[in-house]
Amino acid sequence: MNDDWRAYRPAIWLALLGVAVIIIVSPHYLGAFLLGLAIGAAIRIRQRRARQDRARARQGQGRAGPRR
């Protein structure tokens, strides 16, 4: 299943940790740093999955089907 939420678990955990740090710790920029890491992790996960999808599409196109 390609749209599985489990691939985004590291980003979800970083976001939850960032929110907890913002709530608990006085300098809020520490939590904002973790939220930034969560956003970056989600972007990297999405890029990796898109790259894998493109590679699968290229492999499937090369083996069967007409070339355009």
C-alpha positions in Angstrom: 0.0 0.0 0.0 1.6 3.2 -1.1 -0.4 5.7 0.9 0.4 4.1 4.2 0.6 6.5 7.2 3.2 4.4 8.9 5.9 5.8 6.6 5.3 9.2 8.3 5.7 7.9 11.9 9.1 9.6 12.5 7.7 13.0 11.4 4.6 12.5 13.5 6.7 11.6 16.6 9.0 14.6 16.0 5.9 16.9 15.8 4.4 15.5 19.0 7.7 15.9 20.8 8.0 19.5 19.5 4.6 20.4 20.7 5.4 18.9 24.1 8.6 20.8 24.4 6.8 24.1 23.5 4.2 23.4 26.2 6.7 22.4 28.9 9.9 24.4 28.3 10.1 28.2 28.6 12.2 29.0 25.5 9.7 28.0 22.8 12.3 28.0 20.0 13.5 24.6 21.2 10.1 23.1 20.3 10.0 25.1 17.1 13.3 23.5 16.1 11.7 20.0 16.6 8.7 21.1 14.6 11.0 22.2 11.8 12.7 18.8 11.9 9.3 17.1 11.6 8.4 19.1 8.6 11.8 18.4 7.0 11.4 14.6 7.7 8.0 14.6 6.1 9.3 16.3 3.0 12.2 13.8 2.7 9.8 10.9 3.2 7.5 12.2 0.4 10.5 12.8 -1.9 11.8 9.3 -1.3 8.4 7.8 -2.0 7.9 9.8 -5.2 11.4 8.7 -6.4 10.5 5.0 -5.7 7.2 5.4 -7.6 9.0 6.9 -10.6 11.5 4.1 -10.6 8.6 1.5 -10.4 6.8 3.2 -13.3 10.0 3.2 -15.4 10.6 -0.5 -14.7 7.0 -1.4 -15.6 7.1 0.7 -18.7 10.3 -0.9 -20.0 9.1 -4.4 -19.6 5.6 -4.3 -21.0 3.6 -1.9 -23.0 4.2 0.2 -26.1 6.8 2.9 -26.1 5.6 6.4 -26.9 
